[in-house]
Amino acid sequence: MKEQTKKLKLTVEEQLQDMVDKNIQFELYSKEDATKFLKYNNYYFKLKSYAVYMQYYKVY
């Protein structure tokens, strides 16, 4: 199995800066709209529920 590397959790501001660093343009949506989206639309709880399920049933 491939060795997993830990990724740092970025704040919303750090995520936006990472996008800017990767030359992502904010043409259709403003940075303010992107900030709102990142703050209020995430999949953390959905992903975490799958992780718990997989650990409990040892599915991997």
Backbone hydrogen bonds in HBPLUS format (Angstrom, degrees):
<---DONOR---> <-ACCEPTOR-->    atom                        ^
c    i                          cat <-CA-CA->   ^        H-A-AA   ^      H-
h    n   atom  resd res      DA  || num        DHA   H-A  angle D-A-AA Bond
n    s   type  num  typ     dist DA aas  dist angle  dist       angle   num
A0015-GLN N   A0011-THR O   2.83 MM   4  6.09 150.0  1.92 150.1 158.9     1
A0016-LEU N   A0012-VAL O   2.99 MM   4  6.28 158.3  2.04 150.6 155.7     2
A0017-GLN N   A0013-GLU O   3.00 MM   4  6.25 158.3  2.05 145.2 151.3     3
A0018-ASP N   A0014-GLU O   2.90 MM   4  6.05 150.0  1.99 142.0 150.3     4
A0019-MET N   A0015-GLN O   2.99 MM   4  6.30 149.2  2.08 144.9 152.9     5
A0020-VAL N   A0016-LEU O   2.95 MM   4  6.30 158.2  2.00 150.4 156.1     6
A0021-ASP N   A0017-GLN O   2.83 MM   4  6.07 158.6  1.88 149.1 155.2     7
A0022-LYS N   A0018-ASP O   3.04 MM   4  6.25 132.4  2.27 136.0 148.0     8
A0022-LYS N   A0019-MET O   3.08 MM   3  5.06 130.2  2.34  93.9 107.6     9
A0024-ILE N   A0019-MET O   2.96 MM   5  5.31 167.5  1.97 152.3 149.7    10
A0023-ASN N   A0020-VAL O   2.95 MM   3  5.03 153.5  2.02 112.9 114.4    11
A0034-ALA N   A0030-SER O   2.99 MM   4  6.31 157.6  2.04 147.8 154.2    12
A0035-THR N   A0031-LYS O   2.83 MM   4  6.05 150.2  1.92 144.1 152.3    13
A0036-LYS N   A0032-GLU O   3.03 MM   4  6.34 160.2  2.07 148.2 152.4    14
A0037-PHE N   A0033-ASP O   2.96 MM   4  6.21 162.1  1.99 150.1 155.1    15
A0038-LEU N   A0034-ALA O   2.92 MM   4  6.13 167.7  1.94 153.2 156.1    16
A0039-LYS N   A0035-THR O   2.99 MM   4  6.14 148.1  2.09 146.7 155.6    17
A0040-TYR N   A0036-LYS O   3.03 MM   4  6.16 156.5  2.09 153.1 158.1    18
A0041-ASN N   A0037-PHE O   2.83 MM   4  5.41 138.1  2.00 154.6 158.5    19
A0047-LEU N   A0043-TYR O   2.90 MM   4  6.03 169.4  1.91 161.5 164.6    20
A0048-LYS N   A0044-TYR O   2.83 MM   4  5.96 159.2  1.87 151.8 158.5    21
A0049-SER N   A0045-PHE O   3.03 MM   4  6.14 150.7  2.12 139.9 146.6    22
A0050-TYR N   A0046-LYS O   3.31 MM   4  6.65 151.1  2.40 143.7 150.4    23
A0051-ALA N   A0047-LEU O   3.00 MM   4  6.32 154.4  2.07 148.9 156.5    24
A0052-VAL N   A0048-LYS O   2.94 MM   4  6.21 160.4  1.98 153.9 158.0    25
A0053-TYR N   A0049-SER O   3.06 MM   4  6.21 161.0  2.10 142.3 147.8    26
A0054-MET N   A0050-TYR O   2.87 MM   4  6.08 163.9  1.89 153.2 157.2    27
A0055-GLN N   A0051-ALA O   2.94 MM   4  6.14 155.2  2.00 148.4 155.0    28
A0056-TYR N   A0052-VAL O   2.90 MM   4  6.05 161.6  1.93 152.7 157.8    29
A0057-TYR N   A0053-TYR O   2.97 MM   4  6.14 167.5  1.98 157.1 159.6    30
A0058-LYS N   A0054-MET O   2.81 MM   4  5.38 104.5  2.39 129.7 144.9    31
A0059-VAL N   A0054-MET O   2.89 MM   5  4.71 149.9  1.98 131.9 140.6    32
A0058-LYS N   A0055-GLN O   3.38 MM   3  4.88 152.7  2.46  90.0  97.6    33
